[in-house]
Amino acid sequence: MALTITEECINCDVCEPQCPNEAISMGPEYYVIDPDRCTECVGHHDEPQCKVVCPVECIELHPQWHEGQEALMAKYRRLTGHS
């Protein structure tokens, strides 16, 4: 599954630089996560780094993007060019 940032985001800027896939960017009101780029840090880290650093815990599973570990790893490989 991809992650999403809820409206509780306080725009603290700590999540964006933690994303190894550059999936996080500033949206119209608060930070957003591009589900096409989010791998939940699979292939990079043991857990999603944005969730680790978020001080208000506003990052959760995206309700419309249901992907298992294999799909997340395939996305990681596609994004990084690893076979």
Phi and psi in radians as a Rosetta constraint file:
Dihedral C 1 N 2 CA 2 C 2 CIRCULARHARMONIC -1.494 0.35
Dihedral N 2 CA 2 C 2 N 3 CIRCULARHARMONIC 2.877 0.35
Dihedral C 2 N 3 CA 3 C 3 CIRCULARHARMONIC -1.776 0.35
Dihedral N 3 CA 3 C 3 N 4 CIRCULARHARMONIC 2.844 0.35
Dihedral C 3 N 4 CA 4 C 4 CIRCULARHARMONIC -2.440 0.35
Dihedral N 4 CA 4 C 4 N 5 CIRCULARHARMONIC 2.711 0.35
Dihedral C 4 N 5 CA 5 C 5 CIRCULARHARMONIC -1.864 0.35
Dihedral N 5 CA 5 C 5 N 6 CIRCULARHARMONIC 2.263 0.35
Dihedral C 5 N 6 CA 6 C 6 CIRCULARHARMONIC -1.495 0.35
Dihedral N 6 CA 6 C 6 N 7 CIRCULARHARMONIC 2.999 0.35
Dihedral C 6 N 7 CA 7 C 7 CIRCULARHARMONIC -1.196 0.35
Dihedral N 7 CA 7 C 7 N 8 CIRCULARHARMONIC -0.080 0.35
Dihedral C 7 N 8 CA 8 C 8 CIRCULARHARMONIC -1.316 0.35
Dihedral N 8 CA 8 C 8 N 9 CIRCULARHARMONIC -0.101 0.35
Dihedral C 8 N 9 CA 9 C 9 CIRCULARHARMONIC -0.955 0.35
Dihedral N 9 CA 9 C 9 N 10 CIRCULARHARMONIC 2.354 0.35
Dihedral C 9 N 10 CA 10 C 10 CIRCULARHARMONIC -1.835 0.35
Dihedral N 10 CA 10 C 10 N 11 CIRCULARHARMONIC 0.199 0.35
Dihedral C 10 N 11 CA 11 C 11 CIRCULARHARMONIC 0.967 0.35
Dihedral N 11 CA 11 C 11 N 12 CIRCULARHARMONIC 0.791 0.35
Dihedral C 11 N 12 CA 12 C 12 CIRCULARHARMONIC -1.418 0.35
Dihedral N 12 CA 12 C 12 N 13 CIRCULARHARMONIC -0.177 0.35
Dihedral C 12 N 13 CA 13 C 13 CIRCULARHARMONIC 1.277 0.35
Dihedral N 13 CA 13 C 13 N 14 CIRCULARHARMONIC 0.199 0.35
Dihedral C 13 N 14 CA 14 C 14 CIRCULARHARMONIC -1.516 0.35
Dihedral N 14 CA 14 C 14 N 15 CIRCULARHARMONIC -0.416 0.35
Dihedral C 14 N 15 CA 15 C 15 CIRCULARHARMONIC -1.364 0.35
Dihedral N 15 CA 15 C 15 N 16 CIRCULARHARMONIC -0.695 0.35
Dihedral C 15 N 16 CA 16 C 16 CIRCULARHARMONIC -0.952 0.35
Dihedral N 16 CA 16 C 16 N 17 CIRCULARHARMONIC -0.884 0.35
Dihedral C 16 N 17 CA 17 C 17 CIRCULARHARMONIC -1.230 0.35
Dihedral N 17 CA 17 C 17 N 18 CIRCULARHARMONIC -0.242 0.35
Dihedral C 17 N 18 CA 18 C 18 CIRCULARHARMONIC -1.414 0.35
Dihedral N 18 CA 18 C 18 N 19 CIRCULARHARMONIC -0.302 0.35
Dihedral C 18 N 19 CA 19 C 19 CIRCULARHARMONIC -1.375 0.35
Dihedral N 19 CA 19 C 19 N 20 CIRCULARHARMONIC 2.006 0.35
Dihedral C 19 N 20 CA 20 C 20 CIRCULARHARMONIC -1.248 0.35
Dihedral N 20 CA 20 C 20 N 21 CIRCULARHARMONIC -0.268 0.35
Dihedral C 20 N 21 CA 21 C 21 CIRCULARHARMONIC -1.787 0.35
Dihedral N 21 CA 21 C 21 N 22 CIRCULARHARMONIC 0.057 0.35
Dihedral C 21 N 22 CA 22 C 22 CIRCULARHARMONIC 0.932 0.35
Dihedral N 22 CA 22 C 22 N 23 CIRCULARHARMONIC 0.724 0.35
Dihedral C 22 N 23 CA 23 C 23 CIRCULARHARMONIC -1.543 0.35
Dihedral N 23 CA 23 C 23 N 24 CIRCULARHARMONIC -0.221 0.35
Dihedral C 23 N 24 CA 24 C 24 CIRCULARHARMONIC -1.802 0.35
Dihedral N 24 CA 24 C 24 N 25 CIRCULARHARMONIC 2.303 0.35
Dihedral C 24 N 25 CA 25 C 25 CIRCULARHARMONIC -2.578 0.35
Dihedral N 25 CA 25 C 25 N 26 CIRCULARHARMONIC 2.899 0.35
Dihedral C 25 N 26 CA 26 C 26 CIRCULARHARMONIC -1.316 0.35
Dihedral N 26 CA 26 C 26 N 27 CIRCULARHARMONIC 2.226 0.35
Dihedral C 26 N 27 CA 27 C 27 CIRCULARHARMONIC -1.657 0.35
Dihedral N 27 CA 27 C 27 N 28 CIRCULARHARMONIC -2.930 0.35
Dihedral C 27 N 28 CA 28 C 28 CIRCULARHARMONIC -1.067 0.35
Dihedral N 28 CA 28 C 28 N 29 CIRCULARHARMONIC -0.599 0.35
Dihedral C 28 N 29 CA 29 C 29 CIRCULARHARMONIC -2.155 0.35
Dihedral N 29 CA 29 C 29 N 30 CIRCULARHARMONIC -0.545 0.35
Dihedral C 29 N 30 CA 30 C 30 CIRCULARHARMONIC -2.713 0.35
Dihedral N 30 CA 30 C 30 N 31 CIRCULARHARMONIC 3.029 0.35
Dihedral C 30 N 31 CA 31 C 31 CIRCULARHARMONIC -1.096 0.35
Dihedral N 31 CA 31 C 31 N 32 CIRCULARHARMONIC 2.593 0.35
Dihedral C 31 N 32 CA 32 C 32 CIRCULARHARMONIC -2.295 0.35
Dihedral N 32 CA 32 C 32 N 33 CIRCULARHARMONIC 2.763 0.35
Dihedral C 32 N 33 CA 33 C 33 CIRCULARHARMONIC -2.059 0.35
Dihedral N 33 CA 33 C 33 N 34 CIRCULARHARMONIC 2.224 0.35
Dihedral C 33 N 34 CA 34 C 34 CIRCULARHARMONIC -1.359 0.35
Dihedral N 34 CA 34 C 34 N 35 CIRCULARHARMONIC 1.951 0.35
Dihedral C 34 N 35 CA 35 C 35 CIRCULARHARMONIC -1.137 0.35
Dihedral N 35 CA 35 C 35 N 36 CIRCULARHARMONIC -0.369 0.35
Dihedral C 35 N 36 CA 36 C 36 CIRCULARHARMONIC -1.258 0.35
Dihedral N 36 CA 36 C 36 N 37 CIRCULARHARMONIC -0.335 0.35
Dihedral C 36 N 37 CA 37 C 37 CIRCULARHARMONIC -1.906 0.35
Dihedral N 37 CA 37 C 37 N 38 CIRCULARHARMONIC -0.251 0.35
Dihedral C 37 N 38 CA 38 C 38 CIRCULARHARMONIC -1.409 0.35
Dihedral N 38 CA 38 C 38 N 39 CIRCULARHARMONIC 2.156 0.35
Dihedral C 38 N 39 CA 39 C 39 CIRCULARHARMONIC -2.002 0.35
Dihedral N 39 CA 39 C 39 N 40 CIRCULARHARMONIC 0.213 0.35
Dihedral C 39 N 40 CA 40 C 40 CIRCULARHARMONIC 0.981 0.35
Dihedral N 40 CA 40 C 40 N 41 CIRCULARHARMONIC 0.499 0.35
Dihedral C 40 N 41 CA 41 C 41 CIRCULARHARMONIC 1.200 0.35
Dihedral N 41 CA 41 C 41 N 42 CIRCULARHARMONIC 0.177 0.35
Dihedral C 41 N 42 CA 42 C 42 CIRCULARHARMONIC -1.022 0.35
Dihedral N 42 CA 42 C 42 N 43 CIRCULARHARMONIC 2.318 0.35
Dihedral C 42 N 43 CA 43 C 43 CIRCULARHARMONIC 1.624 0.35
Dihedral N 43 CA 43 C 43 N 44 CIRCULARHARMONIC -0.352 0.35
Dihedral C 43 N 44 CA 44 C 44 CIRCULARHARMONIC -1.947 0.35
Dihedral N 44 CA 44 C 44 N 45 CIRCULARHARMONIC -0.857 0.35
Dihedral C 44 N 45 CA 45 C 45 CIRCULARHARMONIC -2.431 0.35
Dihedral N 45 CA 45 C 45 N 46 CIRCULARHARMONIC 2.917 0.35
Dihedral C 45 N 46 CA 46 C 46 CIRCULARHARMONIC -1.345 0.35
Dihedral N 46 CA 46 C 46 N 47 CIRCULARHARMONIC -0.358 0.35
Dihedral C 46 N 47 CA 47 C 47 CIRCULARHARMONIC -2.573 0.35
Dihedral N 47 CA 47 C 47 N 48 CIRCULARHARMONIC 2.736 0.35
Dihedral C 47 N 48 CA 48 C 48 CIRCULARHARMONIC -1.059 0.35
Dihedral N 48 CA 48 C 48 N 49 CIRCULARHARMONIC 2.054 0.35
Dihedral C 48 N 49 CA 49 C 49 CIRCULARHARMONIC -1.179 0.35
Dihedral N 49 CA 49 C 49 N 50 CIRCULARHARMONIC -0.540 0.35
Dihedral C 49 N 50 CA 50 C 50 CIRCULARHARMONIC -1.106 0.35
Dihedral N 50 CA 50 C 50 N 51 CIRCULARHARMONIC -0.689 0.35
Dihedral C 50 N 51 CA 51 C 51 CIRCULARHARMONIC -1.185 0.35
Dihedral N 51 CA 51 C 51 N 52 CIRCULARHARMONIC -0.608 0.35
Dihedral C 51 N 52 CA 52 C 52 CIRCULARHARMONIC -1.082 0.35
Dihedral N 52 CA 52 C 52 N 53 CIRCULARHARMONIC -0.733 0.35
Dihedral C 52 N 53 CA 53 C 53 CIRCULARHARMONIC -1.613 0.35
Dihedral N 53 CA 53 C 53 N 54 CIRCULARHARMONIC -0.220 0.35
Dihedral C 53 N 54 CA 54 C 54 CIRCULARHARMONIC -1.158 0.35
Dihedral N 54 CA 54 C 54 N 55 CIRCULARHARMONIC 2.076 0.35
Dihedral C 54 N 55 CA 55 C 55 CIRCULARHARMONIC -1.352 0.35
Dihedral N 55 CA 55 C 55 N 56 CIRCULARHARMONIC -0.287 0.35
Dihedral C 55 N 56 CA 56 C 56 CIRCULARHARMONIC -1.979 0.35
Dihedral N 56 CA 56 C 56 N 57 CIRCULARHARMONIC 0.094 0.35
Dihedral C 56 N 57 CA 57 C 57 CIRCULARHARMONIC 0.914 0.35
Dihedral N 57 CA 57 C 57 N 58 CIRCULARHARMONIC 0.899 0.35
Dihedral C 57 N 58 CA 58 C 58 CIRCULARHARMONIC -1.800 0.35
Dihedral N 58 CA 58 C 58 N 59 CIRCULARHARMONIC 0.244 0.35
Dihedral C 58 N 59 CA 59 C 59 CIRCULARHARMONIC -1.896 0.35
Dihedral N 59 CA 59 C 59 N 60 CIRCULARHARMONIC 2.170 0.35
Dihedral C 59 N 60 CA 60 C 60 CIRCULARHARMONIC -2.448 0.35
Dihedral N 60 CA 60 C 60 N 61 CIRCULARHARMONIC 3.056 0.35
Dihedral C 60 N 61 CA 61 C 61 CIRCULARHARMONIC -1.142 0.35
Dihedral N 61 CA 61 C 61 N 62 CIRCULARHARMONIC 2.412 0.35
Dihedral C 61 N 62 CA 62 C 62 CIRCULARHARMONIC -1.297 0.35
Dihedral N 62 CA 62 C 62 N 63 CIRCULARHARMONIC 2.196 0.35
Dihedral C 62 N 63 CA 63 C 63 CIRCULARHARMONIC -1.173 0.35
Dihedral N 63 CA 63 C 63 N 64 CIRCULARHARMONIC -0.405 0.35
Dihedral C 63 N 64 CA 64 C 64 CIRCULARHARMONIC -1.739 0.35
Dihedral N 64 CA 64 C 64 N 65 CIRCULARHARMONIC -0.099 0.35
Dihedral C 64 N 65 CA 65 C 65 CIRCULARHARMONIC -1.987 0.35
Dihedral N 65 CA 65 C 65 N 66 CIRCULARHARMONIC 1.632 0.35
Dihedral C 65 N 66 CA 66 C 66 CIRCULARHARMONIC -1.772 0.35
Dihedral N 66 CA 66 C 66 N 67 CIRCULARHARMONIC 1.838 0.35
Dihedral C 66 N 67 CA 67 C 67 CIRCULARHARMONIC -2.294 0.35
Dihedral N 67 CA 67 C 67 N 68 CIRCULARHARMONIC 2.365 0.35
Dihedral C 67 N 68 CA 68 C 68 CIRCULARHARMONIC -1.488 0.35
Dihedral N 68 CA 68 C 68 N 69 CIRCULARHARMONIC -3.139 0.35
Dihedral C 68 N 69 CA 69 C 69 CIRCULARHARMONIC -1.034 0.35
Dihedral N 69 CA 69 C 69 N 70 CIRCULARHARMONIC -0.672 0.35
Dihedral C 69 N 70 CA 70 C 70 CIRCULARHARMONIC -1.136 0.35
Dihedral N 70 CA 70 C 70 N 71 CIRCULARHARMONIC -0.736 0.35
Dihedral C 70 N 71 CA 71 C 71 CIRCULARHARMONIC -1.164 0.35
Dihedral N 71 CA 71 C 71 N 72 CIRCULARHARMONIC -0.685 0.35
Dihedral C 71 N 72 CA 72 C 72 CIRCULARHARMONIC -1.143 0.35
Dihedral N 72 CA 72 C 72 N 73 CIRCULARHARMONIC -0.695 0.35
Dihedral C 72 N 73 CA 73 C 73 CIRCULARHARMONIC -1.166 0.35
Dihedral N 73 CA 73 C 73 N 74 CIRCULARHARMONIC -0.677 0.35
Dihedral C 73 N 74 CA 74 C 74 CIRCULARHARMONIC -1.115 0.35
Dihedral N 74 CA 74 C 74 N 75 CIRCULARHARMONIC -0.690 0.35
Dihedral C 74 N 75 CA 75 C 75 CIRCULARHARMONIC -1.130 0.35
Dihedral N 75 CA 75 C 75 N 76 CIRCULARHARMONIC -0.755 0.35
Dihedral C 75 N 76 CA 76 C 76 CIRCULARHARMONIC -0.982 0.35
Dihedral N 76 CA 76 C 76 N 77 CIRCULARHARMONIC -0.827 0.35
Dihedral C 76 N 77 CA 77 C 77 CIRCULARHARMONIC -1.095 0.35
Dihedral N 77 CA 77 C 77 N 78 CIRCULARHARMONIC -0.709 0.35
Dihedral C 77 N 78 CA 78 C 78 CIRCULARHARMONIC -1.113 0.35
Dihedral N 78 CA 78 C 78 N 79 CIRCULARHARMONIC -0.766 0.35
Dihedral C 78 N 79 CA 79 C 79 CIRCULARHARMONIC -1.233 0.35
Dihedral N 79 CA 79 C 79 N 80 CIRCULARHARMONIC -0.573 0.35
Dihedral C 79 N 80 CA 80 C 80 CIRCULARHARMONIC -1.764 0.35
Dihedral N 80 CA 80 C 80 N 81 CIRCULARHARMONIC -0.210 0.35
Dihedral C 80 N 81 CA 81 C 81 CIRCULARHARMONIC 1.405 0.35
Dihedral N 81 CA 81 C 81 N 82 CIRCULARHARMONIC 0.196 0.35
Dihedral C 81 N 82 CA 82 C 82 CIRCULARHARMONIC -1.436 0.35
Dihedral N 82 CA 82 C 82 N 83 CIRCULARHARMONIC 2.419 0.35
